[in-house]
Structure formats: structure tokens, C-alpha cells
Amino acid sequence: MEQRYPTPGPGTAHRRTRRLRVALLALAATGGLLLTACGAGQDSSSSADRSNRTGGLPAPAGSAAAGEQRAESPDDSPSADHLSTFALDVDTASYGYARRVLADGRLPDPSQVRPEEFVNSFRQDYDRPDGDGFSVTVDGARTDKAGWSLVRVGLATRAADSGERPPAALTFVVDVSGSMAEPGRLDLAKKSLDTMTDQLGDDDSVALVTFSDEARTVLPMTRLGGHRGRVHDAVDDLETEDSTNLGAGVEKGYATATDGLREGATNRVVLISDGLANTGDTHADSILERVSRERRDHGITLFGVGVGSDYGDALMERLADKGDGHTAYVSGDDDARKVFVDQLPQNIELTARDAKAQVAFDPETVAEFHLVGYEDREVADEDFRDDNVDGGEVGPGHTVTALYAVRTKPGADGHLATASVRWLDPKSRAPHEESGQLETDALHEDVWSAPSRFQVTAVAGYFADILRSRSSEPDDTGSLPGNPGLGELGERAHALAKKTEDQDVDQLAEAIDEASSMK
């Protein structure tokens, strides 16, 4: 479970070279492709079955067929050149923090813009499975750039059920350092914890750890039934102190979570911080290495909640990544309600562990492709079915979207791509797979005539693409093929907000307007 970044395999160097080549070609491209896959596949256990489903496309790495093909082919074979593999990611903090920075009249640092977190911040229209696991949906639309389309691969878990769920044992680890005194930090954290405590059930348990220059357990693991007042009192007494020893806080949090471990419950550390560590251990890998046994043996996961106008995004994202969890950013009461009330089930419950996706593009129809984002979630193609290689943890009600720019060959017709997802059951650790496919004749003729949710995905992806560009030109269109620029994106977003009546899309339109006024 520790191997998030596996040792490069035989095809890794070529795959990185191919991704660099594709990215450079995309910069000079005159068109763009976006694919989205949505639909349920079947559990695949044999290479013959996989070969039949992919219609002649290279089988996902890890199957016998794929292994044989790689053994017989040179390193630049179509099978090595047409696979894209990554760990699933449900983080949204990058988008939330970008909105906060833009509202403050600044452009976000390009290094803090992760396009996959922009795209995954919006409601999608994917079908959902009845039980645990995933549905797979793949669709796409042609852009106005010759030969290119946008391709969307969509993965969805079952709907979040507000009714019965396994009990949760949550250890809140709260930053009370001096930097948290700024309005919108500790005060918002306390309000959020009070709100979340009221939303939890009587059979859920809560512990509270604080950290500044040192860490201490304020409240041991406590069942909420009959003790909510005790939790609220502990939260209300929180006050800011000195430096930020985030490493000590995480270590004490995991120790407290282990002491209060509940069998059959979802055991999770909830870290609330501005991520501005300035004393003690400030490196995510070494911080979590010290608590690796608790994470491995007890399955304790980490949910990071970022706050503050200055936010240590990189550290918090890496902690959640290595801690088998995810991050969100909270800038105000509306965000807090979304994270701690509306999205409570998906933020404390797990339906899939170590989930990975692999998209196999058909070399007969696809000339080149480029995955937008997910750079720090890449997995070696040959590790797709290696269940010792870490993936992503996903809860109920989540959707995961991967956006690709794809250039098809002239006159291409037929099978375009097969998307597969593999995950482990959170209780039994049994592996499962589902797949979905896309044909060229299923592509929408134009991005802006595609279904509304597809268009929202495109707008979010294009917006992140522009923010990651270091160009300061007002008409900057980024590098993603088909990007119309901020002016048209803003118009599209406002129209989509009106059509969908979705407040999140309205906020996206406002963020684009703010960026446009500065770019």
C-alpha cells in the first residue's frame, strides 16, 4: 500500500517520453478531443474475456495477453504507446483555493492548479451502480480544431445514502498555531466541527487533537450518544497559540486514532489546517512514514480540510495522497456546509480502496492523446493489476472524471478507447473491475452542442488549462486543443449556470470573470 510511486518498469521511460511528446504536440495542435466514458462494464478475470471486450485494442496492462504482447513487441509498440494509467483522485482543494485567490484579486500560482481537481468539483450525469464499486462512462465531442476532440472518462460510485452506514471513528486534528488566528481559519474550523458533530450519529465516535509547537489530545475517542455537549465544549475552548508543528499533530492524531480504533467502523483522521508548517518535520513523506504501520495495519485514512487565504496546498495535498485520503478547501460558511453536511457520507465512508484506472486507446484510430492533469497520480501501466501498488480511496456519491485531448487519424472510424477501473473491496480486499468503451461514431459533433454536464466539464478543464499557463496575454487560450479563451469561457459558463440552475456552475462563471479581469 506504500508504493504510490512505483519503481519504473520497462515501459516507463518510453511512456514519459511519449507523454512529453504528446504535450508538446498539443501545444502546436490545431484542434482538440474530449472523451467521457459512462456506462457499466463487466468484471474481468481472464485475458480472453478482456480481449473480446476491447475489440482488438491492446489489453489493459497486467493481463496475460498484454504481457505476451509487450514481450514480443519493441518498446515503441502500439500497446506501450496507447495506454494511460493513473490512481483515482477525488480531491477538490486546488479548485476551491483558486476561487479564494481569485476573489482576493490575485491569480493562483500555476503550480497550485491541478486540472483534475477543477473537473472533479462539479456534479456529473453518470449512471451509478446499485452496489459498491463503479460504473464506467466514456463519451466525447469534437472541437473546432481539426482532428481533435475532448474525451471524458467518467467513474461513479453508488449514491450516498443518508440512512444506514458503518459507524465512523473520527479523530479531528486541528491546527491552533498563530497563523490560524486570521478570520476564516480557526473560527471557521470550530464552526465546521460543531456542524459536523451535530450531523454525525449517536453511534459515531469523535476524538480531538490540537497542535501548534506541540501536539496534545484534548478529547479521547468519545461516543457521541449522550456526549455531544462534551465534544462541543472541547471545540469551543480551542484557541490559537504559537508555531505550526504539523508533523507532531499528524503523529499524535494517528496515535489517538489507533488508541480509539473501532473494528467495523470507518477510522479516519480529519486534518484541518492552513498547511503552513514552520517547525518540526515539514515533509509529507517523512511525517506519514512515522505512522505507516497505523495506516497499513488499521486502514486509517486521512481527510484534509484546507483553510486560509495563504494555504500550504502542496503539503496538504501530499499528506492526503500518501495518507490514502483526499482534500477539500473551505473558504466560508457555504463551503463548510457542503463539506461537513451535504458531502458528509462520501467524506467519511469508503466504498473502494486502491482504485486505479487504465484507458487503452485504439492505435488503429488514435494518433495521439494527452491526459489533462493527474501528473502526481500516474501509475506504471504494468502495475494496473498489481494490488500492492497504491491507488485512490473513494466513498459513496463520488464521481471521478478524467479529461483527455485526443487526435484521431484522418478518416478514422470504429473503436476509439476502452476505459477500465480496478479497485479493492474496503472490507474483504477482493479485487474487482469494470469497463466501458467509446466508438468514433458516438462522438458529439461539437463540444458546445454536447449535453450540459459535458460542457461544464470542458469549461472547467479549459479554465484550469489557462490558469496553468504562465502567459499574461488577455486572450491567452492555454495549451489544451480547442480552448476558446477566457472571454468565451465566461459566456459559456454563465449560460450553463442559467440552464442547469447549479450554484456551483454560477461560482465557476464568477471565477472565470475574475480571472479575465486580471489576465
C-alpha positions in Angstrom: 0.0 0.0 0.0 3.0 2.3 0.5 4.1 2.2 -3.2 2.3 5.3 -4.6 5.1 6.0 -6.9 6.4 2.6 -8.1 9.8 1.8 -9.4 9.8 2.5 -13.2 9.1 -0.6 -15.2 10.5 -1.4 -18.7 8.0 0.8 -20.5 8.0 3.7 -18.1 10.8 5.7 -19.7 9.1 5.4 -23.1 5.7 6.3 -21.7 7.2 9.5 -20.1 8.8 10.4 -23.4 5.6 9.8 -25.2 3.6 12.0 -22.7 6.2 14.8 -23.2 5.9 14.4 -27.0 2.1 14.5 -26.8 2.1 17.5 -24.6 4.4 19.4 -27.0 2.3 18.4 -30.0 -0.8 19.5 -28.2 0.8 23.0 -27.8 1.1 23.3 -31.5 -2.1 21.4 -32.4 -4.9 23.0 -34.4 -7.7 21.0 -32.9 -8.8 19.1 -29.7 -10.7 16.0 -28.5 -12.5 15.3 -25.2 -13.8 11.9 -24.3 -16.1 10.8 -21.5 -17.0 7.2 -20.7 -20.1 6.5 -18.8 -21.6 3.0 -18.6 -21.2 -0.2 -16.7 -18.8 -2.9 -17.7 -18.3 -6.4 -16.5 -15.9 -7.9 -14.0 -12.9 -9.2 -16.0 -10.9 -12.2 -14.8 -9.5 -13.7 -17.9 -7.3 -12.2 -20.7 -9.6 -13.8 -23.3 -12.6 -12.1 -22.0 -10.7 -8.8 -21.9 -9.5 -9.2 -25.5 -13.1 -9.8 -26.6 -14.3 -6.7 -24.9 -11.6 -4.4 -26.2 -12.3 -5.4 -29.8 -8.7 -5.9 -30.8 -7.4 -3.0 -28.7 -4.3 -3.7 -26.6 -5.5 -5.3 -23.4 -5.0 -3.4 -20.1 -1.5 -4.0 -18.8 -1.3 -6.8 -16.3 -3.3 -9.4 -18.2 -1.7 -12.4 -19.8 -2.5 -11.0 -23.3 -0.9 -7.7 -22.5 2.2 -9.3 -21.1 2.7 -11.5 -24.1 2.3 -8.6 -26.5 4.8 -6.5 -24.6 7.3 -9.4 -24.6 7.0 -9.8 -28.3 7.0 -6.1 -29.3 9.6 -3.4 -29.2 9.4 -0.7 -26.6 7.7 1.7 -29.0 4.9 -0.8 -29.8 1.3 0.4 -30.1 0.4 -1.3 -26.8 3.1 0.6 -24.9 2.1 3.9 -26.7 -1.6 3.7 -26.2 -2.2 3.1 -22.5 -2.8 5.7 -19.8 -2.9 4.6 -16.2 -3.5 6.6 -13.0 -4.7 6.4 -9.4 -8.2 7.8 -8.9 -8.3 11.3 -7.3 -11.4 12.9 -5.7 -9.5 16.0 -4.3 -11.1 19.4 -5.0 -8.9 21.6 -2.8 -7.0 23.1 -5.8 -10.2 24.5 -7.4 -11.6 25.7 -4.0 -8.3 27.6 -3.2 -8.1 29.0 -6.7 -11.6 30.5 -6.3 -10.5 32.1 -3.0 -7.3 33.6 -4.5 -9.2 35.0 -7.5 -11.9 36.5 -5.2 -9.0 38.2 -3.3 -7.9 39.8 -6.6 -4.9 37.6 -7.4 -4.1 34.9 -9.9 -3.3 31.5 -8.4 0.2 30.2 -8.7 0.3 27.9 -11.8 2.0 25.2 -9.7 -1.1 25.0 -7.4 -3.6 24.5 -10.3 -4.4 20.8 -10.7 -6.9 20.5 -13.6 -8.3 17.1 -12.4 -9.5 18.9 -9.2 -11.2 21.6 -11.2 -13.1 19.0 -13.2 -14.0 16.9 -10.2 -15.5 19.8 -8.4 -18.8 19.6 -10.4 -21.8 17.4 -10.4 -21.9 14.9 -13.2 -24.6 13.0 -15.1 -23.0 9.5 -15.0 -25.1 6.4 -14.3 -24.4 5.0 -10.8 -24.0 1.3 -9.8 -26.5 -0.3 -7.4 -23.9 -1.6 -5.0 -20.3 -0.8 -4.1 -17.8 -0.3 -6.9 -18.0 1.8 -10.0 -19.9 2.4 -13.2 -17.8 3.5 -16.2 -19.0 6.1 -18.7 -17.0 7.2 -21.8 -18.1 10.0 -24.1 -16.6 12.7 -26.2 -17.1 15.6 -28.5 -15.2 17.1 -31.5 -13.7 20.5 -31.2 -13.3 23.2 -33.8 -9.7 22.2 -34.2 -9.2 19.7 -37.0 -8.7 16.1 -35.9 -9.0 16.8 -32.1 -11.8 16.0 -29.7 -12.3 16.2 -25.9 -12.7 12.8 -24.3 -14.3 12.3 -20.9 -13.8 9.2 -18.8 -16.4 9.1 -16.0 -16.4 6.8 -13.0 -19.1 6.9 -10.4 -19.8 5.2 -7.1 -23.3 4.4 -5.7 -25.4 7.3 -4.4 -24.6 8.5 -0.9 -27.2 7.0 1.4 -28.1 9.3 4.3 -29.6 6.3 6.1 -27.6 3.4 7.5 -23.8 3.3 7.1 -21.0 1.8 9.2 -20.2 3.8 12.3 -17.4 6.4 12.0 -14.5 6.9 14.4 -13.1 10.3 13.5 -10.0 12.0 15.0 -10.1 15.7 14.4 -6.6 17.1 14.2 -6.9 20.9 14.4 -4.2 23.5 13.7 -4.2 26.1 16.5 -1.0 27.8 15.5 -0.7 31.6 15.4 -1.4 31.8 11.7 -4.9 30.3 12.3 -5.9 33.5 14.2 -6.8 35.1 10.9 -10.6 35.3 10.3 -11.7 32.4 8.2 -9.3 29.9 9.8 -9.7 28.7 13.3 -13.1 30.4 13.7 -14.3 28.6 10.6 -12.8 25.3 11.7 -14.6 25.5 15.0 -17.9 26.3 13.4 -17.3 23.4 10.9 -16.5 20.9 13.7 -19.6 21.9 15.6 -21.7 21.5 12.5 -20.2 18.1 11.6 -20.7 16.9 15.2 -24.4 17.7 15.0 -24.6 15.7 11.7 -23.0 12.6 13.0 -25.0 9.7 14.5 -25.1 8.6 18.1 -23.0 5.5 17.3 -20.2 7.6 15.8 -17.2 8.5 17.8 -15.0 11.6 17.9 -11.6 12.5 19.3 -9.9 15.9 19.2 -6.2 16.6 18.9 -4.7 20.1 18.6 -1.2 21.2 17.5 0.9 24.4 17.5 4.5 24.0 18.5 3.5 20.7 20.2 0.5 18.4 19.9 -1.9 17.2 22.6 -5.0 15.1 22.8 -7.8 17.3 24.0 -10.5 14.7 23.9 -10.0 10.9 23.6 -12.3 8.8 21.3 -15.8 9.5 22.6 -19.1 8.0 21.5 -21.5 10.9 20.6 -24.6 9.3 22.1 -25.2 11.3 25.2 -21.8 13.2 24.9 -22.3 15.7 22.2 -22.1 18.6 24.7 -18.7 17.3 25.8 -17.5 17.5 22.2 -18.9 21.0 21.6 -17.3 22.2 24.8 -13.9 20.9 23.7 -14.3 22.6 20.3 -15.4 25.9 21.8 -12.3 26.0 24.1 -9.9 25.9 21.1 -7.6 29.0 21.0 -4.6 29.9 18.8 -1.1 29.5 20.3 2.4 29.5 18.7 4.2 27.8 15.8 2.9 25.2 13.4 4.4 21.7 14.1 2.1 19.9 11.7 4.2 16.7 11.8 3.6 16.4 15.5 -0.1 17.0 15.0 -0.4 14.2 12.4 1.6 11.8 14.6 -0.4 12.5 17.7 -3.6 12.3 15.6 -2.8 8.8 14.3 -1.8 7.6 17.8 -5.1 8.9 19.2 -7.0 7.2 16.3 -5.2 3.9 17.0 -6.0 4.1 20.7 -9.6 4.7 19.9 -9.7 2.2 17.0 -13.1 0.7 16.4 -13.4 -2.6 14.5 -16.0 -2.5 11.7 -16.0 1.3 11.7 -14.6 3.8 9.3 -11.5 5.0 11.1 -10.3 8.4 9.7 -8.1 11.3 10.7 -9.7 14.7 9.7 -6.9 17.3 9.5 -8.0 20.9 9.5 -5.1 23.3 8.8 -3.8 26.1 6.6 -0.8 23.8 5.9 1.8 26.4 6.7 4.1 24.2 8.7 7.1 26.2 10.1 8.6 24.0 12.8 9.4 20.3 13.3 9.0 17.9 10.4 7.6 19.7 7.4 7.8 16.9 4.7 4.7 14.9 4.0 6.5 11.6 3.2 8.6 11.5 6.4 5.6 12.7 8.5 3.5 9.8 7.3 6.3 7.3 7.3 6.3 7.6 11.1 2.7 6.5 11.2 2.9 4.0 8.3 2.0 1.0 10.5 -1.2 2.5 11.7 -2.2 3.4 8.2 -1.3 0.0 6.8 -2.4 -2.4 9.6 -5.5 -0.5 10.7 -6.6 1.1 7.4 -6.8 4.6 9.0 -7.3 7.1 6.2 -6.8 10.9 6.1 -9.2 13.6 5.1 -7.5 17.0 4.7 -9.5 20.2 5.0 -7.7 23.4 4.0 -8.4 26.9 5.2 -6.9 30.3 5.0 -6.0 33.0 2.4 -2.4 31.7 2.4 -2.6 27.9 2.2 0.1 25.2 2.1 -1.6 23.4 -0.8 1.3 21.2 -1.8 1.9 19.8 1.7 -1.8 19.2 2.4 -2.3 17.5 -1.0 0.7 15.3 -0.5 -0.3 14.3 3.0 -3.8 13.2 1.8 -2.2 11.5 -1.2 0.2 9.4 0.9 -2.4 9.0 3.6 -4.9 7.2 1.5 -7.4 10.0 1.5 -8.4 13.3 -0.2 -8.5 17.0 0.4 -11.1 19.8 0.2 -10.8 23.5 0.7 -13.2 25.6 2.8 -13.3 29.3 2.4 -16.6 30.2 4.1 -19.8 29.0 5.6 -21.2 27.7 2.2 -18.1 25.6 1.6 -18.2 24.3 5.2 -21.8 23.2 4.8 -21.1 21.4 1.6 -18.1 19.6 3.0 -19.4 18.8 6.5 -23.1 18.4 5.8 -24.0 17.8 2.2 -21.0 15.6 1.4 -20.6 14.1 4.9 -21.2 10.4 3.8 -18.7 10.5 1.0 -16.1 12.2 3.2 -16.2 9.7 6.0 -17.2 6.4 4.3 -15.3 4.2 1.8 -16.7 2.1 -1.0 -13.4 1.3 -2.8 -9.7 1.1 -1.9 -6.7 1.4 -4.1 -8.7 2.3 -7.1 -6.8 2.7 -10.4 -8.0 3.5 -14.0 -6.5 2.5 -17.3 -7.6 3.8 -20.6 -6.5 1.9 -23.7 -6.7 3.9 -26.9 -7.1 2.0 -30.2 -3.9 2.5 -32.3 -6.0 2.0 -35.5 -8.0 5.2 -34.8 -6.0 7.3 -32.4 -2.9 9.2 -33.5 -2.0 10.8 -30.1 -3.6 11.6 -26.7 -2.9 13.7 -23.7 -4.3 13.2 -20.2 -5.2 16.6 -18.6 -3.8 16.7 -15.1 -3.2 13.7 -12.8 0.6 14.2 -13.1 1.2 13.2 -9.4 -1.2 10.2 -9.7 0.5 8.4 -12.6 0.9 4.7 -12.2 3.1 2.4 -14.4 1.0 0.7 -17.0 2.2 -2.7 -15.9 1.1 -2.0 -12.3 -2.6 -1.6 -13.2 -3.4 -5.1 -11.8 -0.7 -5.1 -9.1 -2.8 -4.7 -6.0 0.3 -4.0 -3.9 0.6 -0.7 -5.8 -1.3 2.1 -4.1 -4.4 3.6 -5.8 -7.0 6.1 -4.6 -9.7 5.8 -1.9 -13.3 6.7 -2.9 -16.5 7.0 -1.0 -20.2 6.9 -1.9 -21.6 9.7 -4.0 -18.3 10.4 -5.6 -17.6 10.8 -9.3 -14.1 10.8 -10.9 -13.6 12.4 -14.3 -10.5 12.2 -16.5 -10.3 14.5 -19.4 -8.2 13.7 -22.5 -7.2 15.6 -25.6 -7.3 13.0 -28.4 -6.3 13.4 -32.0 -7.8 10.8 -34.3 -6.3 9.6 -37.6 -7.7 11.0 -40.8 -10.8 9.1 -41.8 -10.7 7.0 -38.6 -13.8 5.0 -37.9 -14.6 2.4 -35.4 -13.4 1.6 -31.8 -11.7 4.5 -30.1 -11.0 3.6 -26.5 -11.7 1.2 -23.6 -11.6 2.5 -20.1 -11.2 0.1 -17.1 -11.2 0.7 -13.4 -9.9 -1.7 -10.8 -10.4 -1.5 -7.0 -10.3 -3.5 -3.8 -13.4 -4.1 -1.6 -12.8 -2.0 1.5 -13.7 -4.9 3.8 -12.6 -8.1 2.0 -9.8 -6.5 -0.1 -11.1 -8.6 -3.0 -10.3 -7.1 -6.4 -13.0 -6.0 -8.9 -13.0 -4.4 -12.4 -15.5 -2.7 -14.6 -15.0 -1.3 -18.2 -16.7 1.0 -20.7 -16.0 1.7 -24.4 -16.3 4.5 -26.9 -16.7 4.4 -30.7 -15.9 7.2 -33.1 -19.5 7.4 -34.3 -20.6 8.2 -30.7 -18.6 11.4 -30.5 -20.7 14.6 -30.4 -20.1 16.8 -33.4 -19.3 19.8 -31.3 -18.3 20.4 -27.6 -20.8 23.2 -27.2 -23.7 21.2 -28.6 -22.9 18.2 -26.3 -25.0 17.6 -23.1 -24.8 20.4 -20.4 -22.7 18.4 -17.9 -20.2 17.6 -20.6 -19.9 21.3 -21.4 -19.3 22.1 -17.7 -16.5 19.6 -17.7 -15.0 21.2 -20.8 -15.3 24.7 -19.3 -13.6 23.6 -16.0 -10.8 21.8 -17.9 -10.2 24.7 -20.2 -10.2 27.2 -17.3 -7.6 25.2 -15.4 -5.6 25.0 -18.6 -5.4 28.8 -18.9 -4.6 29.3 -15.2 -1.7 26.9 -15.6 -0.3 28.9 -18.5 2.3 31.5 -17.5 1.2 33.8 -20.3 -0.2 37.1 -19.2 -1.9 37.9 -22.5 -5.6 38.8 -22.1 -6.6 36.4 -24.9 -4.4 33.5 -23.6 -6.0 30.2 -24.6 -3.7 27.8 -22.9 -2.4 24.7 -24.5 -5.4 22.4 -24.5 -6.7 22.0 -28.1 -10.0 23.8 -28.7 -9.6 26.2 -25.8 -11.6 29.3 -26.8 -10.1 31.7 -24.2 -11.4 33.3 -21.0 -13.9 35.6 -22.7 -15.9 32.9 -24.4 -15.5 30.5 -21.5 -17.1 33.1 -19.2 -20.0 33.4 -21.6 -20.4 29.6 -21.8 -20.2 29.3 -18.1 -22.9 31.9 -17.4 -25.2 30.3 -20.0 -24.6 26.8 -18.4 -25.3 28.2 -14.9 -28.6 29.5 -16.1 -29.5 26.3 -17.9 -28.5 23.9 -15.1 -29.6 26.2 -12.2 -26.5 25.0 -10.5 -24.9 27.3 -7.9 -21.5 25.6 -8.4 -21.5 26.4 -12.1 -22.5 30.0 -11.3 -19.5 30.3 -9.0 -17.3 28.9 -11.8 -18.6 31.6 -14.1 -17.8 34.3 -11.5 -14.3 32.9 -11.1 -13.7 33.0 -14.8 -14.9 36.6 -14.9 -12.4 37.5 -12.0 -9.6 35.8 -13.9 -10.5 37.6 -17.1 -10.3 41.0 -15.4 -6.7 40.2 -14.3 -5.5 38.4 -17.4 
